[in-house]
Amino acid sequence: MTYAYDEMYLDSAMKNLGEAFDYSVNACHLDAERFLDLFISGGLAEDFGKGSPRLVAGLSGTELVMEILAKAGLANVFPGSQTEYDFSPEYWCGWILAYYQWKTGRTFSDIRESIPMTELLKLYPVLHEASEEKCADTMDRITERRSGVSRLQHQRKRCGYSQKELAERSGVNLRTLQQYELKAKDINKASVRTVRSLANVLGCRVEALLEYAPCEGRGGF
């Protein structure tokens, strides 16, 4: 197996990303999903994922957060650096994300598409005392379960729309639409207005977007 970068940096990378998530959420009061967005959009996630020595080992997790937020123009004054960590849910998320990215070689952006931070946080009570391998196996299963093409994606491609075009035409948030397509969010639980708006743009029945066949006799819109 080919890993994302030399294993000599892995322990430091895991600790630093754990610290970064803990500091960003519990000291800077950012939402974990928002912090990951900034990490990715600012370009630092790509370099971190390639094993940049400065990012995975040269900076502390706190310093990494400071660089990410400064790059985004979101903070000029930062809370004091934390020196003690109690393995919070946020720390664990950063810690296991670093391991999983290293093990699979996938980008952080790609991992987030199949396992949003909200879902990763839900795994904490069950997996925070498990081995890294068991955690990675669970994340693999989640990814595999969502690898099939969703009905929404099928209908969108049939109509020749990009995700951005469909979002603009339907008024559905682009990020939300992407999560429905990847089954990271259950479209069956979306609001009636959201699904009808998508169906109207795509020229199909509401039932054509739901993840079960109408003949199964479940409730619909």
Salt bridges, closest charged atoms under 4 A:
ASP11 OD2 - LYS15 NZ 3.18
GLU33 OE2 - ARG175 NH2 3.63
ASP37 OD1 - ARG112 NH1 1.95
GLU46 OE2 - LYS50 NZ 3.18
GLU67 OE2 - ARG54 NH2 2.71
ASP110 OD2 - ARG106 NE 2.77
GLU113 OE2 - ARG112 NH2 3.74
GLU113 OE2 - ARG175 NH1 3.13
GLU119 OE1 - ARG146 NH2 2.58
GLU129 OE2 - HIS128 NE2 3.85
GLU181 OE2 - ARG156 NE 2.45
GLU207 OE1 - ARG205 NE 3.34
GLU211 OE1 - LYS183 NZ 3.77
GLU216 OE1 - ARG218 NE 3.54
